[in-house]
Amino acid sequence: MINDISTHSLSMWLKSKTDDEFVVVPREFCVLVVSFLERQVPQKEHLLFNSRNVLGQLEEIKRYL
């Protein structure tokens, strides 16, 4: 809670002001999802158009976390 504003309230406000385009999730969730996807790339490489590109995009996402 930040100055009497709960994380949930802030999340719902952001979601409503962006027509549900943005949501707030815990940072740890994002870290876990990126980690999971990184482990999946070698196993699913045959399904990806450009696995290096995917890994590069995941690295870019990690810089924001």
mmJSON file of the N, C-alpha and C atoms, coordinates in Angstrom:
{"data_MODEL":{"atom_site":{
"group_PDB":["ATOM","ATOM","ATOM","ATOM","ATOM","ATOM","ATOM","ATOM","ATOM","ATOM","ATOM","ATOM","ATOM","ATOM","ATOM","ATOM","ATOM","ATOM","ATOM","ATOM","ATOM","ATOM","ATOM","ATOM","ATOM","ATOM","ATOM","ATOM","ATOM","ATOM","ATOM","ATOM","ATOM","ATOM","ATOM","ATOM","ATOM","ATOM","ATOM","ATOM","ATOM","ATOM","ATOM","ATOM","ATOM","ATOM","ATOM","ATOM","ATOM","ATOM","ATOM","ATOM","ATOM","ATOM","ATOM","ATOM","ATOM","ATOM","ATOM","ATOM","ATOM","ATOM","ATOM","ATOM","ATOM","ATOM","ATOM","ATOM","ATOM","ATOM","ATOM","ATOM","ATOM","ATOM","ATOM","ATOM","ATOM","ATOM","ATOM","ATOM","ATOM","ATOM","ATOM","ATOM","ATOM","ATOM","ATOM","ATOM","ATOM","ATOM","ATOM","ATOM","ATOM","ATOM","ATOM","ATOM","ATOM","ATOM","ATOM","ATOM","ATOM","ATOM","ATOM","ATOM","ATOM","ATOM","ATOM","ATOM","ATOM","ATOM","ATOM","ATOM","ATOM","ATOM","ATOM","ATOM","ATOM","ATOM","ATOM","ATOM","ATOM","ATOM","ATOM","ATOM","ATOM","ATOM","ATOM","ATOM","ATOM","ATOM","ATOM","ATOM","ATOM","ATOM","ATOM","ATOM","ATOM","ATOM","ATOM","ATOM","ATOM","ATOM","ATOM","ATOM","ATOM","ATOM","ATOM","ATOM","ATOM","ATOM","ATOM","ATOM","ATOM","ATOM","ATOM","ATOM","ATOM","ATOM","ATOM","ATOM","ATOM","ATOM","ATOM","ATOM","ATOM","ATOM","ATOM","ATOM","ATOM","ATOM","ATOM","ATOM","ATOM","ATOM","ATOM","ATOM","ATOM","ATOM","ATOM","ATOM","ATOM","ATOM","ATOM","ATOM","ATOM","ATOM","ATOM","ATOM","ATOM","ATOM","ATOM","ATOM","ATOM","ATOM","ATOM"],
"id":[1,2,3,4,5,6,7,8,9,10,11,12,13,14,15,16,17,18,19,20,21,22,23,24,25,26,27,28,29,30,31,32,33,34,35,36,37,38,39,40,41,42,43,44,45,46,47,48,49,50,51,52,53,54,55,56,57,58,59,60,61,62,63,64,65,66,67,68,69,70,71,72,73,74,75,76,77,78,79,80,81,82,83,84,85,86,87,88,89,90,91,92,93,94,95,96,97,98,99,100,101,102,103,104,105,106,107,108,109,110,111,112,113,114,115,116,117,118,119,120,121,122,123,124,125,126,127,128,129,130,131,132,133,134,135,136,137,138,139,140,141,142,143,144,145,146,147,148,149,150,151,152,153,154,155,156,157,158,159,160,161,162,163,164,165,166,167,168,169,170,171,172,173,174,175,176,177,178,179,180,181,182,183,184,185,186,187,188,189,190,191,192,193,194,195],
"type_symbol":["N","C","C","N","C","C","N","C","C","N","C","C","N","C","C","N","C","C","N","C","C","N","C","C","N","C","C","N","C","C","N","C","C","N","C","C","N","C","C","N","C","C","N","C","C","N","C","C","N","C","C","N","C","C","N","C","C","N","C","C","N","C","C","N","C","C","N","C","C","N","C","C","N","C","C","N","C","C","N","C","C","N","C","C","N","C","C","N","C","C","N","C","C","N","C","C","N","C","C","N","C","C","N","C","C","N","C","C","N","C","C","N","C","C","N","C","C","N","C","C","N","C","C","N","C","C","N","C","C","N","C","C","N","C","C","N","C","C","N","C","C","N","C","C","N","C","C","N","C","C","N","C","C","N","C","C","N","C","C","N","C","C","N","C","C","N","C","C","N","C","C","N","C","C","N","C","C","N","C","C","N","C","C","N","C","C","N","C","C","N","C","C","N","C","C"],
"label_atom_id":["N","CA","C","N","CA","C","N","CA","C","N","CA","C","N","CA","C","N","CA","C","N","CA","C","N","CA","C","N","CA","C","N","CA","C","N","CA","C","N","CA","C","N","CA","C","N","CA","C","N","CA","C","N","CA","C","N","CA","C","N","CA","C","N","CA","C","N","CA","C","N","CA","C","N","CA","C","N","CA","C","N","CA","C","N","CA","C","N","CA","C","N","CA","C","N","CA","C","N","CA","C","N","CA","C","N","CA","C","N","CA","C","N","CA","C","N","CA","C","N","CA","C","N","CA","C","N","CA","C","N","CA","C","N","CA","C","N","CA","C","N","CA","C","N","CA","C","N","CA","C","N","CA","C","N","CA","C","N","CA","C","N","CA","C","N","CA","C","N","CA","C","N","CA","C","N","CA","C","N","CA","C","N","CA","C","N","CA","C","N","CA","C","N","CA","C","N","CA","C","N","CA","C","N","CA","C","N","CA","C","N","CA","C","N","CA","C","N","CA","C","N","CA","C","N","CA","C"],
"label_alt_id":[null,null,null,null,null,null,null,null,null,null,null,null,null,null,null,null,null,null,null,null,null,null,null,null,null,null,null,null,null,null,null,null,null,null,null,null,null,null,null,null,null,null,null,null,null,null,null,null,null,null,null,null,null,null,null,null,null,null,null,null,null,null,null,null,null,null,null,null,null,null,null,null,null,null,null,null,null,null,null,null,null,null,null,null,null,null,null,null,null,null,null,null,null,null,null,null,null,null,null,null,null,null,null,null,null,null,null,null,null,null,null,null,null,null,null,null,null,null,null,null,null,null,null,null,null,null,null,null,null,null,null,null,null,null,null,null,null,null,null,null,null,null,null,null,null,null,null,null,null,null,null,null,null,null,null,null,null,null,null,null,null,null,null,null,null,null,null,null,null,null,null,null,null,null,null,null,null,null,null,null,null,null,null,null,null,null,null,null,null,null,null,null,null,null,null],
"label_comp_id":["MET","MET","MET","ILE","ILE","ILE","ASN","ASN","ASN","ASP","ASP","ASP","ILE","ILE","ILE","SER","SER","SER","THR","THR","THR","HIS","HIS","HIS","SER","SER","SER","LEU","LEU","LEU","SER","SER","SER","MET","MET","MET","TRP","TRP","TRP","LEU","LEU","LEU","LYS","LYS","LYS","SER","SER","SER","LYS","LYS","LYS","THR","THR","THR","ASP","ASP","ASP","ASP","ASP","ASP","GLU","GLU","GLU","PHE","PHE","PHE","VAL","VAL","VAL","VAL","VAL","VAL","VAL","VAL","VAL","PRO","PRO","PRO","ARG","ARG","ARG","GLU","GLU","GLU","PHE","PHE","PHE","CYS","CYS","CYS","VAL","VAL","VAL","LEU","LEU","LEU","VAL","VAL","VAL","VAL","VAL","VAL","SER","SER","SER","PHE","PHE","PHE","LEU","LEU","LEU","GLU","GLU","GLU","ARG","ARG","ARG","GLN","GLN","GLN","VAL","VAL","VAL","PRO","PRO","PRO","GLN","GLN","GLN","LYS","LYS","LYS","GLU","GLU","GLU","HIS","HIS","HIS","LEU","LEU","LEU","LEU","LEU","LEU","PHE","PHE","PHE","ASN","ASN","ASN","SER","SER","SER","ARG","ARG","ARG","ASN","ASN","ASN","VAL","VAL","VAL","LEU","LEU","LEU","GLY","GLY","GLY","GLN","GLN","GLN","LEU","LEU","LEU","GLU","GLU","GLU","GLU","GLU","GLU","ILE","ILE","ILE","LYS","LYS","LYS","ARG","ARG","ARG","TYR","TYR","TYR","LEU","LEU","LEU"],
"label_asym_id":["A","A","A","A","A","A","A","A","A","A","A","A","A","A","A","A","A","A","A","A","A","A","A","A","A","A","A","A","A","A","A","A","A","A","A","A","A","A","A","A","A","A","A","A","A","A","A","A","A","A","A","A","A","A","A","A","A","A","A","A","A","A","A","A","A","A","A","A","A","A","A","A","A","A","A","A","A","A","A","A","A","A","A","A","A","A","A","A","A","A","A","A","A","A","A","A","A","A","A","A","A","A","A","A","A","A","A","A","A","A","A","A","A","A","A","A","A","A","A","A","A","A","A","A","A","A","A","A","A","A","A","A","A","A","A","A","A","A","A","A","A","A","A","A","A","A","A","A","A","A","A","A","A","A","A","A","A","A","A","A","A","A","A","A","A","A","A","A","A","A","A","A","A","A","A","A","A","A","A","A","A","A","A","A","A","A","A","A","A","A","A","A","A","A","A"],
"label_entity_id":["1","1","1","1","1","1","1","1","1","1","1","1","1","1","1","1","1","1","1","1","1","1","1","1","1","1","1","1","1","1","1","1","1","1","1","1","1","1","1","1","1","1","1","1","1","1","1","1","1","1","1","1","1","1","1","1","1","1","1","1","1","1","1","1","1","1","1","1","1","1","1","1","1","1","1","1","1","1","1","1","1","1","1","1","1","1","1","1","1","1","1","1","1","1","1","1","1","1","1","1","1","1","1","1","1","1","1","1","1","1","1","1","1","1","1","1","1","1","1","1","1","1","1","1","1","1","1","1","1","1","1","1","1","1","1","1","1","1","1","1","1","1","1","1","1","1","1","1","1","1","1","1","1","1","1","1","1","1","1","1","1","1","1","1","1","1","1","1","1","1","1","1","1","1","1","1","1","1","1","1","1","1","1","1","1","1","1","1","1","1","1","1","1","1","1"],
"label_seq_id":[1,1,1,2,2,2,3,3,3,4,4,4,5,5,5,6,6,6,7,7,7,8,8,8,9,9,9,10,10,10,11,11,11,12,12,12,13,13,13,14,14,14,15,15,15,16,16,16,17,17,17,18,18,18,19,19,19,20,20,20,21,21,21,22,22,22,23,23,23,24,24,24,25,25,25,26,26,26,27,27,27,28,28,28,29,29,29,30,30,30,31,31,31,32,32,32,33,33,33,34,34,34,35,35,35,36,36,36,37,37,37,38,38,38,39,39,39,40,40,40,41,41,41,42,42,42,43,43,43,44,44,44,45,45,45,46,46,46,47,47,47,48,48,48,49,49,49,50,50,50,51,51,51,52,52,52,53,53,53,54,54,54,55,55,55,56,56,56,57,57,57,58,58,58,59,59,59,60,60,60,61,61,61,62,62,62,63,63,63,64,64,64,65,65,65],
"pdbx_PDB_ins_code":[null,null,null,null,null,null,null,null,null,null,null,null,null,null,null,null,null,null,null,null,null,null,null,null,null,null,null,null,null,null,null,null,null,null,null,null,null,null,null,null,null,null,null,null,null,null,null,null,null,null,null,null,null,null,null,null,null,null,null,null,null,null,null,null,null,null,null,null,null,null,null,null,null,null,null,null,null,null,null,null,null,null,null,null,null,null,null,null,null,null,null,null,null,null,null,null,null,null,null,null,null,null,null,null,null,null,null,null,null,null,null,null,null,null,null,null,null,null,null,null,null,null,null,null,null,null,null,null,null,null,null,null,null,null,null,null,null,null,null,null,null,null,null,null,null,null,null,null,null,null,null,null,null,null,null,null,null,null,null,null,null,null,null,null,null,null,null,null,null,null,null,null,null,null,null,null,null,null,null,null,null,null,null,null,null,null,null,null,null,null,null,null,null,null,null],
"Cartn_x":[0.849,0.0,0.895,0.604,1.377,0.463,0.736,-0.068,-1.564,-1.998,-3.408,-3.985,-3.145,-3.611,-3.071,-3.975,-3.535,-3.034,-2.207,-1.708,-2.865,-3.841,-5.001,-5.766,-5.974,-6.679,-5.916,-4.612,-3.789,-3.868,-3.818,-3.904,-5.234,-6.312,-7.635,-7.8,-7.244,-7.315,-6.555,-5.33,-4.532,-5.239,-5.789,-6.505,-7.695,-8.437,-9.618,-9.239,-8.133,-7.717,-7.064,-6.698,-6.039,-6.904,-8.201,-9.128,-8.646,-8.225,-7.765,-6.504,-5.785,-4.56,-3.401,-3.362,-2.285,-2.837,-2.088,-2.424,-1.162,-1.332,-0.214,-0.078,1.114,1.397,2.682,2.856,4.086,5.32,6.383,7.627,8.098,8.01,8.477,7.751,6.479,5.734,6.382,6.735,7.369,8.716,9.498,10.802,10.625,9.652,9.411,8.946,8.097,7.611,8.766,9.604,10.738,11.689,11.946,12.819,12.244,10.961,10.302,10.441,10.185,10.268,11.695,12.674,14.068,14.398,13.869,14.121,13.37,12.287,11.485,12.064,12.793,13.285,14.082,15.069,15.819,14.941,13.947,13.07,12.084,11.733,10.715,11.323,12.64,13.327,12.765,12.364,11.818,10.471,9.818,8.522,8.654,9.836,10.038,10.618,10.21,10.749,12.215,12.517,13.875,14.153,14.742,14.942,15.904,16.891,17.802,17.042,16.099,15.285,14.455,13.898,13.099,13.966,15.151,16.051,16.471,16.686,17.019,15.894,14.667,13.514,13.374,13.647,13.584,14.657,15.846,16.908,16.474,15.815,15.328,14.296,13.406,12.405,13.079,14.096,14.784,15.434,15.857,16.455,15.43,14.162,13.117,12.724,13.039,12.65,13.65],
"Cartn_y":[-1.18,0.0,1.244,2.165,3.396,4.572,5.272,6.445,6.16,5.085,4.691,4.237,3.984,3.444,2.024,1.082,-0.312,-0.636,-1.64,-2.083,-2.519,-3.169,-3.608,-2.414,-1.396,-0.196,0.47,0.571,1.158,0.319,-0.978,-1.891,-1.733,-1.703,-1.577,-0.215,0.835,2.162,2.168,1.643,1.601,0.804,-0.335,-1.179,-0.416,0.293,1.014,2.202,2.875,4.051,3.685,2.427,2.006,1.011,1.019,0.103,-1.345,-1.76,-3.126,-3.517,-2.543,-2.86,-3.185,-2.54,-2.748,-3.28,-4.182,-4.692,-4.674,-4.728,-4.737,-6.152,-6.704,-8.031,-7.931,-8.82,-8.794,-9.021,-8.33,-8.449,-9.893,-10.577,-11.967,-12.857,-12.582,-13.335,-13.164,-11.935,-11.655,-12.357,-12.326,-12.993,-14.49,-15.093,-16.526,-16.882,-16.056,-16.317,-16.24,-15.22,-15.083,-16.271,-16.653,-17.803,-19.075,-19.272,-20.44,-20.428,-19.283,-19.181,-19.421,-18.924,-19.15,-20.644,-21.37,-22.818,-23.553,-22.981,-23.638,-23.466,-22.389,-22.1,-23.266,-23.824,-24.931,-26.147,-26.4,-27.556,-27.324,-26.089,-25.761,-25.064,-25.126,-24.392,-24.702,-25.929,-26.315,-25.657,-25.119,-24.462,-22.948,-22.42,-20.979,-20.555,-19.41,-18.884,-18.498,-17.864,-17.392,-17.449,-18.532,-18.71,-17.668,-17.228,-16.175,-14.883,-14.596,-13.399,-13.498,-14.66,-14.865,-14.66,-15.258,-15.101,-13.645,-12.95,-11.529,-10.705,-11.029,-10.322,-10.605,-11.827,-12.159,-11.395,-11.254,-10.468,-9.01,-8.484,-7.108,-6.943,-7.908,-7.871,-7.899,-8.728,-8.834,-7.509,-6.714,-5.416,-4.481,-4.661,-3.82,-4.294,-5.523,-6.056,-5.624],
"Cartn_z":[0.0,0.0,0.0,-0.889,-1.015,-0.706,0.375,0.747,0.657,1.28,1.343,0.006,-0.981,-2.269,-2.371,-2.461,-2.538,-3.94,-4.021,-5.315,-6.201,-5.601,-6.364,-6.943,-6.146,-6.629,-7.77,-7.615,-8.668,-9.936,-9.775,-10.913,-11.646,-10.913,-11.524,-12.201,-11.598,-12.206,-13.537,-13.539,-14.761,-15.846,-15.47,-16.424,-17.03,-16.205,-16.692,-17.575,-17.261,-18.026,-19.349,-19.523,-20.768,-21.53,-21.269,-21.945,-21.875,-20.704,-20.429,-21.189,-21.748,-22.487,-21.544,-20.38,-19.424,-18.116,-17.516,-16.193,-15.341,-14.051,-13.118,-12.581,-12.719,-12.167,-11.35,-10.402,-9.613,-10.499,-10.195,-10.956,-10.978,-9.875,-9.793,-10.801,-11.037,-12.047,-13.422,-13.755,-15.049,-15.155,-14.077,-14.067,-14.298,-13.643,-13.795,-15.205,-15.787,-17.151,-18.146,-18.032,-18.942,-18.777,-17.55,-17.281,-17.903,-17.749,-18.338,-19.86,-20.471,-21.93,-22.428,-21.685,-22.08,-22.094,-21.136,-21.088,-22.186,-22.676,-23.704,-25.109,-25.35,-26.701,-27.288,-26.572,-27.185,-27.503,-26.685,-26.891,-28.033,-28.282,-29.291,-30.505,-30.621,-31.678,-33.066,-33.283,-34.588,-34.886,-33.87,-34.051,-34.243,-33.975,-34.014,-35.356,-35.84,-37.088,-36.909,-35.77,-35.533,-34.032,-33.579,-32.142,-31.573,-32.354,-31.864,-31.613,-32.483,-32.321,-31.038,-30.792,-29.575,-28.345,-28.339,-27.197,-27.03,-28.134,-28.058,-27.457,-27.83,-27.273,-25.781,-25.365,-23.939,-23.164,-23.747,-23.1,-22.954,-23.966,-23.908,-22.804,-22.682,-21.615,-20.255,-20.097,-18.805,-18.403,-19.365,-19.045,-18.39,-18.709,-18.118,-16.722,-16.404,-15.098,-14.091],
"occupancy":[1.0,1.0,1.0,1.0,1.0,1.0,1.0,1.0,1.0,1.0,1.0,1.0,1.0,1.0,1.0,1.0,1.0,1.0,1.0,1.0,1.0,1.0,1.0,1.0,1.0,1.0,1.0,1.0,1.0,1.0,1.0,1.0,1.0,1.0,1.0,1.0,1.0,1.0,1.0,1.0,1.0,1.0,1.0,1.0,1.0,1.0,1.0,1.0,1.0,1.0,1.0,1.0,1.0,1.0,1.0,1.0,1.0,1.0,1.0,1.0,1.0,1.0,1.0,1.0,1.0,1.0,1.0,1.0,1.0,1.0,1.0,1.0,1.0,1.0,1.0,1.0,1.0,1.0,1.0,1.0,1.0,1.0,1.0,1.0,1.0,1.0,1.0,1.0,1.0,1.0,1.0,1.0,1.0,1.0,1.0,1.0,1.0,1.0,1.0,1.0,1.0,1.0,1.0,1.0,1.0,1.0,1.0,1.0,1.0,1.0,1.0,1.0,1.0,1.0,1.0,1.0,1.0,1.0,1.0,1.0,1.0,1.0,1.0,1.0,1.0,1.0,1.0,1.0,1.0,1.0,1.0,1.0,1.0,1.0,1.0,1.0,1.0,1.0,1.0,1.0,1.0,1.0,1.0,1.0,1.0,1.0,1.0,1.0,1.0,1.0,1.0,1.0,1.0,1.0,1.0,1.0,1.0,1.0,1.0,1.0,1.0,1.0,1.0,1.0,1.0,1.0,1.0,1.0,1.0,1.0,1.0,1.0,1.0,1.0,1.0,1.0,1.0,1.0,1.0,1.0,1.0,1.0,1.0,1.0,1.0,1.0,1.0,1.0,1.0,1.0,1.0,1.0,1.0,1.0,1.0],
"B_iso_or_equiv":[0.0,0.0,0.0,0.0,0.0,0.0,0.0,0.0,0.0,0.0,0.0,0.0,0.0,0.0,0.0,0.0,0.0,0.0,0.0,0.0,0.0,0.0,0.0,0.0,0.0,0.0,0.0,0.0,0.0,0.0,0.0,0.0,0.0,0.0,0.0,0.0,0.0,0.0,0.0,0.0,0.0,0.0,0.0,0.0,0.0,0.0,0.0,0.0,0.0,0.0,0.0,0.0,0.0,0.0,0.0,0.0,0.0,0.0,0.0,0.0,0.0,0.0,0.0,0.0,0.0,0.0,0.0,0.0,0.0,0.0,0.0,0.0,0.0,0.0,0.0,0.0,0.0,0.0,0.0,0.0,0.0,0.0,0.0,0.0,0.0,0.0,0.0,0.0,0.0,0.0,0.0,0.0,0.0,0.0,0.0,0.0,0.0,0.0,0.0,0.0,0.0,0.0,0.0,0.0,0.0,0.0,0.0,0.0,0.0,0.0,0.0,0.0,0.0,0.0,0.0,0.0,0.0,0.0,0.0,0.0,0.0,0.0,0.0,0.0,0.0,0.0,0.0,0.0,0.0,0.0,0.0,0.0,0.0,0.0,0.0,0.0,0.0,0.0,0.0,0.0,0.0,0.0,0.0,0.0,0.0,0.0,0.0,0.0,0.0,0.0,0.0,0.0,0.0,0.0,0.0,0.0,0.0,0.0,0.0,0.0,0.0,0.0,0.0,0.0,0.0,0.0,0.0,0.0,0.0,0.0,0.0,0.0,0.0,0.0,0.0,0.0,0.0,0.0,0.0,0.0,0.0,0.0,0.0,0.0,0.0,0.0,0.0,0.0,0.0,0.0,0.0,0.0,0.0,0.0,0.0],
"pdbx_formal_charge":[null,null,null,null,null,null,null,null,null,null,null,null,null,null,null,null,null,null,null,null,null,null,null,null,null,null,null,null,null,null,null,null,null,null,null,null,null,null,null,null,null,null,null,null,null,null,null,null,null,null,null,null,null,null,null,null,null,null,null,null,null,null,null,null,null,null,null,null,null,null,null,null,null,null,null,null,null,null,null,null,null,null,null,null,null,null,null,null,null,null,null,null,null,null,null,null,null,null,null,null,null,null,null,null,null,null,null,null,null,null,null,null,null,null,null,null,null,null,null,null,null,null,null,null,null,null,null,null,null,null,null,null,null,null,null,null,null,null,null,null,null,null,null,null,null,null,null,null,null,null,null,null,null,null,null,null,null,null,null,null,null,null,null,null,null,null,null,null,null,null,null,null,null,null,null,null,null,null,null,null,null,null,null,null,null,null,null,null,null,null,null,null,null,null,null],
"auth_seq_id":[1,1,1,2,2,2,3,3,3,4,4,4,5,5,5,6,6,6,7,7,7,8,8,8,9,9,9,10,10,10,11,11,11,12,12,12,13,13,13,14,14,14,15,15,15,16,16,16,17,17,17,18,18,18,19,19,19,20,20,20,21,21,21,22,22,22,23,23,23,24,24,24,25,25,25,26,26,26,27,27,27,28,28,28,29,29,29,30,30,30,31,31,31,32,32,32,33,33,33,34,34,34,35,35,35,36,36,36,37,37,37,38,38,38,39,39,39,40,40,40,41,41,41,42,42,42,43,43,43,44,44,44,45,45,45,46,46,46,47,47,47,48,48,48,49,49,49,50,50,50,51,51,51,52,52,52,53,53,53,54,54,54,55,55,55,56,56,56,57,57,57,58,58,58,59,59,59,60,60,60,61,61,61,62,62,62,63,63,63,64,64,64,65,65,65],
"auth_comp_id":["MET","MET","MET","ILE","ILE","ILE","ASN","ASN","ASN","ASP","ASP","ASP","ILE","ILE","ILE","SER","SER","SER","THR","THR","THR","HIS","HIS","HIS","SER","SER","SER","LEU","LEU","LEU","SER","SER","SER","MET","MET","MET","TRP","TRP","TRP","LEU","LEU","LEU","LYS","LYS","LYS","SER","SER","SER","LYS","LYS","LYS","THR","THR","THR","ASP","ASP","ASP","ASP","ASP","ASP","GLU","GLU","GLU","PHE","PHE","PHE","VAL","VAL","VAL","VAL","VAL","VAL","VAL","VAL","VAL","PRO","PRO","PRO","ARG","ARG","ARG","GLU","GLU","GLU","PHE","PHE","PHE","CYS","CYS","CYS","VAL","VAL","VAL","LEU","LEU","LEU","VAL","VAL","VAL","VAL","VAL","VAL","SER","SER","SER","PHE","PHE","PHE","LEU","LEU","LEU","GLU","GLU","GLU","ARG","ARG","ARG","GLN","GLN","GLN","VAL","VAL","VAL","PRO","PRO","PRO","GLN","GLN","GLN","LYS","LYS","LYS","GLU","GLU","GLU","HIS","HIS","HIS","LEU","LEU","LEU","LEU","LEU","LEU","PHE","PHE","PHE","ASN","ASN","ASN","SER","SER","SER","ARG","ARG","ARG","ASN","ASN","ASN","VAL","VAL","VAL","LEU","LEU","LEU","GLY","GLY","GLY","GLN","GLN","GLN","LEU","LEU","LEU","GLU","GLU","GLU","GLU","GLU","GLU","ILE","ILE","ILE","LYS","LYS","LYS","ARG","ARG","ARG","TYR","TYR","TYR","LEU","LEU","LEU"],
"auth_asym_id":["A","A","A","A","A","A","A","A","A","A","A","A","A","A","A","A","A","A","A","A","A","A","A","A","A","A","A","A","A","A","A","A","A","A","A","A","A","A","A","A","A","A","A","A","A","A","A","A","A","A","A","A","A","A","A","A","A","A","A","A","A","A","A","A","A","A","A","A","A","A","A","A","A","A","A","A","A","A","A","A","A","A","A","A","A","A","A","A","A","A","A","A","A","A","A","A","A","A","A","A","A","A","A","A","A","A","A","A","A","A","A","A","A","A","A","A","A","A","A","A","A","A","A","A","A","A","A","A","A","A","A","A","A","A","A","A","A","A","A","A","A","A","A","A","A","A","A","A","A","A","A","A","A","A","A","A","A","A","A","A","A","A","A","A","A","A","A","A","A","A","A","A","A","A","A","A","A","A","A","A","A","A","A","A","A","A","A","A","A","A","A","A","A","A","A"],
"auth_atom_id":["N","CA","C","N","CA","C","N","CA","C","N","CA","C","N","CA","C","N","CA","C","N","CA","C","N","CA","C","N","CA","C","N","CA","C","N","CA","C","N","CA","C","N","CA","C","N","CA","C","N","CA","C","N","CA","C","N","CA","C","N","CA","C","N","CA","C","N","CA","C","N","CA","C","N","CA","C","N","CA","C","N","CA","C","N","CA","C","N","CA","C","N","CA","C","N","CA","C","N","CA","C","N","CA","C","N","CA","C","N","CA","C","N","CA","C","N","CA","C","N","CA","C","N","CA","C","N","CA","C","N","CA","C","N","CA","C","N","CA","C","N","CA","C","N","CA","C","N","CA","C","N","CA","C","N","CA","C","N","CA","C","N","CA","C","N","CA","C","N","CA","C","N","CA","C","N","CA","C","N","CA","C","N","CA","C","N","CA","C","N","CA","C","N","CA","C","N","CA","C","N","CA","C","N","CA","C","N","CA","C","N","CA","C","N","CA","C","N","CA","C","N","CA","C","N","CA","C"],
"pdbx_PDB_model_num":[1,1,1,1,1,1,1,1,1,1,1,1,1,1,1,1,1,1,1,1,1,1,1,1,1,1,1,1,1,1,1,1,1,1,1,1,1,1,1,1,1,1,1,1,1,1,1,1,1,1,1,1,1,1,1,1,1,1,1,1,1,1,1,1,1,1,1,1,1,1,1,1,1,1,1,1,1,1,1,1,1,1,1,1,1,1,1,1,1,1,1,1,1,1,1,1,1,1,1,1,1,1,1,1,1,1,1,1,1,1,1,1,1,1,1,1,1,1,1,1,1,1,1,1,1,1,1,1,1,1,1,1,1,1,1,1,1,1,1,1,1,1,1,1,1,1,1,1,1,1,1,1,1,1,1,1,1,1,1,1,1,1,1,1,1,1,1,1,1,1,1,1,1,1,1,1,1,1,1,1,1,1,1,1,1,1,1,1,1,1,1,1,1,1,1]
}}}
